[in-house]
Amino acid sequence: MAAVRARVFNTATVLVAANAPMTLLKVTGPRTWSAADWASDIVPHLGYGITAGAVLRALGA
């Protein structure tokens, strides 16, 4: 269960880190995104979060 929480946390952190600057600069507006827009944004971040979590776990971090 801890691994799942870590993956969700990693995904959320990367999602916010990637989108916050663009949102603040008004380059994009997540509030106006469709479900397809959200899916196309979340899938790569989820992959990154899962991979980062697996690497950290393998390194014993």
PyMOL Python script that loads the backbone (N, CA, C, O; Angstrom):
from pymol import cmd

cmd.read_pdbstr("""\
ATOM      1  N   MET A   1       0.817  -1.196   0.000  1.00  0.00           N
ATOM      2  CA  MET A   1       0.000   0.000   0.000  1.00  0.00           C
ATOM      3  C   MET A   1       0.864   1.265   0.000  1.00  0.00           C
ATOM      4  O   MET A   1       0.504   2.268  -0.617  1.00  0.00           O
ATOM      5  N   ALA A   2       1.988   1.213   0.685  1.00  0.00           N
ATOM      6  CA  ALA A   2       2.879   2.374   0.720  1.00  0.00           C
ATOM      7  C   ALA A   2       3.418   2.685  -0.673  1.00  0.00           C
ATOM      8  O   ALA A   2       3.602   3.850  -1.025  1.00  0.00           O
ATOM      9  N   ALA A   3       3.669   1.644  -1.463  1.00  0.00           N
ATOM     10  CA  ALA A   3       4.169   1.857  -2.821  1.00  0.00           C
ATOM     11  C   ALA A   3       3.134   2.562  -3.679  1.00  0.00           C
ATOM     12  O   ALA A   3       3.485   3.415  -4.494  1.00  0.00           O
ATOM     13  N   VAL A   4       1.870   2.221  -3.509  1.00  0.00           N
ATOM     14  CA  VAL A   4       0.797   2.875  -4.268  1.00  0.00           C
ATOM     15  C   VAL A   4       0.709   4.342  -3.868  1.00  0.00           C
ATOM     16  O   VAL A   4       0.583   5.214  -4.728  1.00  0.00           O
ATOM     17  N   ARG A   5       0.773   4.619  -2.572  1.00  0.00           N
ATOM     18  CA  ARG A   5       0.730   6.015  -2.107  1.00  0.00           C
ATOM     19  C   ARG A   5       1.910   6.803  -2.664  1.00  0.00           C
ATOM     20  O   ARG A   5       1.754   7.956  -3.065  1.00  0.00           O
ATOM     21  N   ALA A   6       3.084   6.189  -2.691  1.00  0.00           N
ATOM     22  CA  ALA A   6       4.268   6.859  -3.226  1.00  0.00           C
ATOM     23  C   ALA A   6       4.095   7.164  -4.706  1.00  0.00           C
ATOM     24  O   ALA A   6       4.481   8.238  -5.168  1.00  0.00           O
ATOM     25  N   ARG A   7       3.519   6.231  -5.450  1.00  0.00           N
ATOM     26  CA  ARG A   7       3.301   6.461  -6.887  1.00  0.00           C
ATOM     27  C   ARG A   7       2.297   7.573  -7.121  1.00  0.00           C
ATOM     28  O   ARG A   7       2.492   8.413  -7.999  1.00  0.00           O
ATOM     29  N   VAL A   8       1.234   7.586  -6.348  1.00  0.00           N
ATOM     30  CA  VAL A   8       0.230   8.648  -6.480  1.00  0.00           C
ATOM     31  C   VAL A   8       0.851   9.991  -6.113  1.00  0.00           C
ATOM     32  O   VAL A   8       0.626  10.986  -6.802  1.00  0.00           O
ATOM     33  N   PHE A   9       1.626  10.028  -5.041  1.00  0.00           N
ATOM     34  CA  PHE A   9       2.289  11.266  -4.626  1.00  0.00           C
ATOM     35  C   PHE A   9       3.254  11.750  -5.702  1.00  0.00           C
ATOM     36  O   PHE A   9       3.261  12.934  -6.038  1.00  0.00           O
ATOM     37  N   ASN A  10       4.076  10.838  -6.251  1.00  0.00           N
ATOM     38  CA  ASN A  10       5.011  11.213  -7.316  1.00  0.00           C
ATOM     39  C   ASN A  10       4.272  11.768  -8.525  1.00  0.00           C
ATOM     40  O   ASN A  10       4.673  12.787  -9.088  1.00  0.00           O
ATOM     41  N   THR A  11       3.207  11.110  -8.920  1.00  0.00           N
ATOM     42  CA  THR A  11       2.425  11.555 -10.071  1.00  0.00           C
ATOM     43  C   THR A  11       1.844  12.936  -9.827  1.00  0.00           C
ATOM     44  O   THR A  11       1.945  13.808 -10.690  1.00  0.00           O
ATOM     45  N   ALA A  12       1.242  13.148  -8.674  1.00  0.00           N
ATOM     46  CA  ALA A  12       0.636  14.442  -8.359  1.00  0.00           C
ATOM     47  C   ALA A  12       1.688  15.542  -8.302  1.00  0.00           C
ATOM     48  O   ALA A  12       1.456  16.651  -8.784  1.00  0.00           O
ATOM     49  N   THR A  13       2.837  15.242  -7.717  1.00  0.00           N
ATOM     50  CA  THR A  13       3.905  16.235  -7.614  1.00  0.00           C
ATOM     51  C   THR A  13       4.402  16.652  -8.991  1.00  0.00           C
ATOM     52  O   THR A  13       4.567  17.841  -9.261  1.00  0.00           O
ATOM     53  N   VAL A  14       4.637  15.686  -9.852  1.00  0.00           N
ATOM     54  CA  VAL A  14       5.113  15.992 -11.205  1.00  0.00           C
ATOM     55  C   VAL A  14       4.047  16.748 -11.992  1.00  0.00           C
ATOM     56  O   VAL A  14       4.365  17.672 -12.740  1.00  0.00           O
ATOM     57  N   LEU A  15       2.804  16.364 -11.829  1.00  0.00           N
ATOM     58  CA  LEU A  15       1.706  17.034 -12.526  1.00  0.00           C
ATOM     59  C   LEU A  15       1.634  18.505 -12.126  1.00  0.00           C
ATOM     60  O   LEU A  15       1.515  19.377 -12.987  1.00  0.00           O
ATOM     61  N   VAL A  16       1.704  18.779 -10.844  1.00  0.00           N
ATOM     62  CA  VAL A  16       1.655  20.165 -10.362  1.00  0.00           C
ATOM     63  C   VAL A  16       2.903  20.924 -10.800  1.00  0.00           C
ATOM     64  O   VAL A  16       2.808  22.061 -11.262  1.00  0.00           O
ATOM     65  N   ALA A  17       4.066  20.306 -10.658  1.00  0.00           N
ATOM     66  CA  ALA A  17       5.312  20.978 -11.034  1.00  0.00           C
ATOM     67  C   ALA A  17       5.341  21.329 -12.519  1.00  0.00           C
ATOM     68  O   ALA A  17       5.887  22.366 -12.899  1.00  0.00           O
ATOM     69  N   ALA A  18       4.770  20.491 -13.347  1.00  0.00           N
ATOM     70  CA  ALA A  18       4.770  20.739 -14.787  1.00  0.00           C
ATOM     71  C   ALA A  18       3.722  21.761 -15.203  1.00  0.00           C
ATOM     72  O   ALA A  18       3.965  22.566 -16.102  1.00  0.00           O
ATOM     73  N   ASN A  19       2.563  21.739 -14.561  1.00  0.00           N
ATOM     74  CA  ASN A  19       1.462  22.592 -15.006  1.00  0.00           C
ATOM     75  C   ASN A  19       1.353  23.922 -14.274  1.00  0.00           C
ATOM     76  O   ASN A  19       0.810  24.876 -14.831  1.00  0.00           O
ATOM     77  N   ALA A  20       1.846  24.016 -13.055  1.00  0.00           N
ATOM     78  CA  ALA A  20       1.688  25.249 -12.279  1.00  0.00           C
ATOM     79  C   ALA A  20       2.314  26.467 -12.963  1.00  0.00           C
ATOM     80  O   ALA A  20       1.649  27.496 -13.082  1.00  0.00           O
ATOM     81  N   PRO A  21       3.571  26.388 -13.416  1.00  0.00           N
ATOM     82  CA  PRO A  21       4.143  27.571 -14.068  1.00  0.00           C
ATOM     83  C   PRO A  21       3.370  27.992 -15.315  1.00  0.00           C
ATOM     84  O   PRO A  21       3.159  29.183 -15.544  1.00  0.00           O
ATOM     85  N   MET A  22       2.950  27.020 -16.120  1.00  0.00           N
ATOM     86  CA  MET A  22       2.204  27.360 -17.338  1.00  0.00           C
ATOM     87  C   MET A  22       0.850  27.967 -17.003  1.00  0.00           C
ATOM     88  O   MET A  22       0.374  28.861 -17.703  1.00  0.00           O
ATOM     89  N   THR A  23       0.233  27.481 -15.934  1.00  0.00           N
ATOM     90  CA  THR A  23      -1.059  28.028 -15.518  1.00  0.00           C
ATOM     91  C   THR A  23      -0.885  29.442 -14.989  1.00  0.00           C
ATOM     92  O   THR A  23      -1.665  30.330 -15.329  1.00  0.00           O
ATOM     93  N   LEU A  24       0.133  29.661 -14.159  1.00  0.00           N
ATOM     94  CA  LEU A  24       0.383  30.995 -13.609  1.00  0.00           C
ATOM     95  C   LEU A  24       0.712  32.008 -14.701  1.00  0.00           C
ATOM     96  O   LEU A  24       0.357  33.181 -14.592  1.00  0.00           O
ATOM     97  N   LEU A  25       1.390  31.554 -15.753  1.00  0.00           N
ATOM     98  CA  LEU A  25       1.726  32.435 -16.876  1.00  0.00           C
ATOM     99  C   LEU A  25       0.594  32.543 -17.893  1.00  0.00           C
ATOM    100  O   LEU A  25       0.717  33.228 -18.907  1.00  0.00           O
ATOM    101  N   LYS A  26      -0.512  31.855 -17.605  1.00  0.00           N
ATOM    102  CA  LYS A  26      -1.698  31.853 -18.459  1.00  0.00           C
ATOM    103  C   LYS A  26      -1.422  31.286 -19.858  1.00  0.00           C
ATOM    104  O   LYS A  26      -2.049  31.687 -20.838  1.00  0.00           O
ATOM    105  N   VAL A  27      -0.472  30.348 -19.928  1.00  0.00           N
ATOM    106  CA  VAL A  27      -0.196  29.646 -21.173  1.00  0.00           C
ATOM    107  C   VAL A  27      -1.252  28.573 -21.394  1.00  0.00           C
ATOM    108  O   VAL A  27      -1.603  28.256 -22.530  1.00  0.00           O
ATOM    109  N   THR A  28      -1.753  28.020 -20.302  1.00  0.00           N
ATOM    110  CA  THR A  28      -2.769  26.984 -20.354  1.00  0.00           C
ATOM    111  C   THR A  28      -3.745  27.191 -19.204  1.00  0.00           C
ATOM    112  O   THR A  28      -3.453  27.919 -18.255  1.00  0.00           O
ATOM    113  N   GLY A  29      -4.893  26.553 -19.292  1.00  0.00           N
ATOM    114  CA  GLY A  29      -5.901  26.675 -18.247  1.00  0.00           C
ATOM    115  C   GLY A  29      -6.553  25.342 -17.951  1.00  0.00           C
ATOM    116  O   GLY A  29      -7.556  24.997 -18.576  1.00  0.00           O
ATOM    117  N   PRO A  30      -5.999  24.572 -16.998  1.00  0.00           N
ATOM    118  CA  PRO A  30      -6.540  23.247 -16.705  1.00  0.00           C
ATOM    119  C   PRO A  30      -8.030  23.239 -16.367  1.00  0.00           C
ATOM    120  O   PRO A  30      -8.694  22.220 -16.555  1.00  0.00           O
ATOM    121  N   ARG A  31      -8.555  24.332 -15.882  1.00  0.00           N
ATOM    122  CA  ARG A  31      -9.993  24.381 -15.555  1.00  0.00           C
ATOM    123  C   ARG A  31     -10.870  24.268 -16.794  1.00  0.00           C
ATOM    124  O   ARG A  31     -12.051  23.935 -16.697  1.00  0.00           O
ATOM    125  N   THR A  32     -10.297  24.541 -17.946  1.00  0.00           N
ATOM    126  CA  THR A  32     -11.072  24.484 -19.189  1.00  0.00           C
ATOM    127  C   THR A  32     -10.826  23.191 -19.968  1.00  0.00           C
ATOM    128  O   THR A  32     -11.399  23.002 -21.041  1.00  0.00           O
ATOM    129  N   TRP A  33      -9.988  22.308 -19.447  1.00  0.00           N
ATOM    130  CA  TRP A  33      -9.643  21.081 -20.155  1.00  0.00           C
ATOM    131  C   TRP A  33     -10.797  20.095 -20.169  1.00  0.00           C
ATOM    132  O   TRP A  33     -11.575  20.003 -19.219  1.00  0.00           O
ATOM    133  N   SER A  34     -10.889  19.359 -21.271  1.00  0.00           N
ATOM    134  CA  SER A  34     -11.869  18.270 -21.376  1.00  0.00           C
ATOM    135  C   SER A  34     -11.289  17.016 -20.711  1.00  0.00           C
ATOM    136  O   SER A  34     -10.127  16.998 -20.306  1.00  0.00           O
ATOM    137  N   ALA A  35     -12.106  15.983 -20.607  1.00  0.00           N
ATOM    138  CA  ALA A  35     -11.629  14.715 -20.037  1.00  0.00           C
ATOM    139  C   ALA A  35     -10.479  14.149 -20.872  1.00  0.00           C
ATOM    140  O   ALA A  35      -9.523  13.600 -20.323  1.00  0.00           O
ATOM    141  N   ALA A  36     -10.569  14.282 -22.188  1.00  0.00           N
ATOM    142  CA  ALA A  36      -9.496  13.795 -23.060  1.00  0.00           C
ATOM    143  C   ALA A  36      -8.205  14.582 -22.834  1.00  0.00           C
ATOM    144  O   ALA A  36      -7.114  14.011 -22.850  1.00  0.00           O
ATOM    145  N   ASP A  37      -8.333  15.897 -22.621  1.00  0.00           N
ATOM    146  CA  ASP A  37      -7.156  16.719 -22.330  1.00  0.00           C
ATOM    147  C   ASP A  37      -6.484  16.261 -21.038  1.00  0.00           C
ATOM    148  O   ASP A  37      -5.262  16.123 -20.980  1.00  0.00           O
ATOM    149  N   TRP A  38      -7.294  16.025 -20.002  1.00  0.00           N
ATOM    150  CA  TRP A  38      -6.759  15.565 -18.716  1.00  0.00           C
ATOM    151  C   TRP A  38      -6.080  14.217 -18.875  1.00  0.00           C
ATOM    152  O   TRP A  38      -4.994  14.000 -18.336  1.00  0.00           O
ATOM    153  N   ALA A  39      -6.706  13.313 -19.607  1.00  0.00           N
ATOM    154  CA  ALA A  39      -6.126  11.980 -19.803  1.00  0.00           C
ATOM    155  C   ALA A  39      -4.786  12.074 -20.524  1.00  0.00           C
ATOM    156  O   ALA A  39      -3.830  11.396 -20.147  1.00  0.00           O
ATOM    157  N   SER A  40      -4.711  12.911 -21.561  1.00  0.00           N
ATOM    158  CA  SER A  40      -3.463  13.033 -22.309  1.00  0.00           C
ATOM    159  C   SER A  40      -2.375  13.696 -21.478  1.00  0.00           C
ATOM    160  O   SER A  40      -1.191  13.524 -21.768  1.00  0.00           O
ATOM    161  N   ASP A  41      -2.748  14.447 -20.456  1.00  0.00           N
ATOM    162  CA  ASP A  41      -1.766  15.075 -19.579  1.00  0.00           C
ATOM    163  C   ASP A  41      -1.362  14.145 -18.438  1.00  0.00           C
ATOM    164  O   ASP A  41      -0.191  14.099 -18.062  1.00  0.00           O
ATOM    165  N   ILE A  42      -2.306  13.416 -17.894  1.00  0.00           N
ATOM    166  CA  ILE A  42      -2.037  12.581 -16.721  1.00  0.00           C
ATOM    167  C   ILE A  42      -1.256  11.315 -17.066  1.00  0.00           C
ATOM    168  O   ILE A  42      -0.407  10.888 -16.283  1.00  0.00           O
ATOM    169  N   VAL A  43      -1.523  10.714 -18.209  1.00  0.00           N
ATOM    170  CA  VAL A  43      -0.885   9.433 -18.551  1.00  0.00           C
ATOM    171  C   VAL A  43       0.647   9.524 -18.536  1.00  0.00           C
ATOM    172  O   VAL A  43       1.280   8.677 -17.905  1.00  0.00           O
ATOM    173  N   PRO A  44       1.272  10.501 -19.194  1.00  0.00           N
ATOM    174  CA  PRO A  44       2.740  10.568 -19.125  1.00  0.00           C
ATOM    175  C   PRO A  44       3.247  10.845 -17.709  1.00  0.00           C
ATOM    176  O   PRO A  44       4.273  10.302 -17.298  1.00  0.00           O
ATOM    177  N   HIS A  45       2.527  11.693 -16.963  1.00  0.00           N
ATOM    178  CA  HIS A  45       2.941  11.975 -15.590  1.00  0.00           C
ATOM    179  C   HIS A  45       2.812  10.732 -14.712  1.00  0.00           C
ATOM    180  O   HIS A  45       3.654  10.491 -13.846  1.00  0.00           O
ATOM    181  N   LEU A  46       1.778   9.958 -14.930  1.00  0.00           N
ATOM    182  CA  LEU A  46       1.602   8.716 -14.184  1.00  0.00           C
ATOM    183  C   LEU A  46       2.747   7.751 -14.494  1.00  0.00           C
ATOM    184  O   LEU A  46       3.291   7.110 -13.594  1.00  0.00           O
ATOM    185  N   GLY A  47       3.100   7.657 -15.759  1.00  0.00           N
ATOM    186  CA  GLY A  47       4.236   6.811 -16.142  1.00  0.00           C
ATOM    187  C   GLY A  47       5.527   7.258 -15.487  1.00  0.00           C
ATOM    188  O   GLY A  47       6.314   6.434 -15.021  1.00  0.00           O
ATOM    189  N   TYR A  48       5.745   8.563 -15.453  1.00  0.00           N
ATOM    190  CA  TYR A  48       6.945   9.096 -14.804  1.00  0.00           C
ATOM    191  C   TYR A  48       6.921   8.805 -13.308  1.00  0.00           C
ATOM    192  O   TYR A  48       7.931   8.383 -12.743  1.00  0.00           O
ATOM    193  N   GLY A  49       5.787   9.025 -12.668  1.00  0.00           N
ATOM    194  CA  GLY A  49       5.675   8.782 -11.231  1.00  0.00           C
ATOM    195  C   GLY A  49       5.924   7.325 -10.876  1.00  0.00           C
ATOM    196  O   GLY A  49       6.621   7.027  -9.906  1.00  0.00           O
ATOM    197  N   ILE A  50       5.357   6.422 -11.658  1.00  0.00           N
ATOM    198  CA  ILE A  50       5.552   4.988 -11.414  1.00  0.00           C
ATOM    199  C   ILE A  50       7.016   4.604 -11.610  1.00  0.00           C
ATOM    200  O   ILE A  50       7.584   3.866 -10.805  1.00  0.00           O
ATOM    201  N   THR A  51       7.623   5.108 -12.683  1.00  0.00           N
ATOM    202  CA  THR A  51       9.021   4.791 -12.963  1.00  0.00           C
ATOM    203  C   THR A  51       9.943   5.360 -11.895  1.00  0.00           C
ATOM    204  O   THR A  51      10.843   4.667 -11.420  1.00  0.00           O
ATOM    205  N   ALA A  52       9.730   6.611 -11.513  1.00  0.00           N
ATOM    206  CA  ALA A  52      10.563   7.227 -10.475  1.00  0.00           C
ATOM    207  C   ALA A  52      10.433   6.473  -9.159  1.00  0.00           C
ATOM    208  O   ALA A  52      11.430   6.239  -8.476  1.00  0.00           O
ATOM    209  N   GLY A  53       9.218   6.092  -8.802  1.00  0.00           N
ATOM    210  CA  GLY A  53       9.012   5.329  -7.574  1.00  0.00           C
ATOM    211  C   GLY A  53       9.724   3.987  -7.607  1.00  0.00           C
ATOM    212  O   GLY A  53      10.314   3.565  -6.612  1.00  0.00           O
ATOM    213  N   ALA A  54       9.668   3.317  -8.752  1.00  0.00           N
ATOM    214  CA  ALA A  54      10.332   2.016  -8.889  1.00  0.00           C
ATOM    215  C   ALA A  54      11.846   2.159  -8.783  1.00  0.00           C
ATOM    216  O   ALA A  54      12.507   1.337  -8.148  1.00  0.00           O
ATOM    217  N   VAL A  55      12.394   3.196  -9.402  1.00  0.00           N
ATOM    218  CA  VAL A  55      13.839   3.425  -9.339  1.00  0.00           C
ATOM    219  C   VAL A  55      14.261   3.733  -7.906  1.00  0.00           C
ATOM    220  O   VAL A  55      15.244   3.178  -7.415  1.00  0.00           O
ATOM    221  N   LEU A  56      13.529   4.607  -7.238  1.00  0.00           N
ATOM    222  CA  LEU A  56      13.865   4.937  -5.848  1.00  0.00           C
ATOM    223  C   LEU A  56      13.794   3.706  -4.953  1.00  0.00           C
ATOM    224  O   LEU A  56      14.645   3.509  -4.085  1.00  0.00           O
ATOM    225  N   ARG A  57      12.784   2.887  -5.167  1.00  0.00           N
ATOM    226  CA  ARG A  57      12.643   1.662  -4.373  1.00  0.00           C
ATOM    227  C   ARG A  57      13.814   0.713  -4.659  1.00  0.00           C
ATOM    228  O   ARG A  57      14.354   0.095  -3.741  1.00  0.00           O
ATOM    229  N   ALA A  58      14.202   0.602  -5.935  1.00  0.00           N
ATOM    230  CA  ALA A  58      15.317  -0.277  -6.300  1.00  0.00           C
ATOM    231  C   ALA A  58      16.643   0.217  -5.718  1.00  0.00           C
ATOM    232  O   ALA A  58      17.527  -0.579  -5.403  1.00  0.00           O
ATOM    233  N   LEU A  59      16.768   1.531  -5.580  1.00  0.00           N
ATOM    234  CA  LEU A  59      17.988   2.103  -5.012  1.00  0.00           C
ATOM    235  C   LEU A  59      17.986   2.072  -3.488  1.00  0.00           C
ATOM    236  O   LEU A  59      18.985   2.400  -2.848  1.00  0.00           O
ATOM    237  N   GLY A  60      16.859   1.678  -2.920  1.00  0.00           N
ATOM    238  CA  GLY A  60      16.755   1.615  -1.468  1.00  0.00           C
ATOM    239  C   GLY A  60      16.499   2.958  -0.821  1.00  0.00           C
ATOM    240  O   GLY A  60      16.719   3.127   0.378  1.00  0.00           O
ATOM    241  N   ALA A  61      16.038   3.908  -1.601  1.00  0.00           N
ATOM    242  CA  ALA A  61      15.773   5.255  -1.065  1.00  0.00           C
ATOM    243  C   ALA A  61      14.429   5.329  -0.390  1.00  0.00           C
ATOM    244  O   ALA A  61      14.048   6.385   0.114  1.00  0.00           O
TER     245      ALA A  61
END
""", "prot")
cmd.dss("prot")
cmd.show_as("cartoon", "prot")
cmd.util.cbc("prot")
cmd.orient("prot")
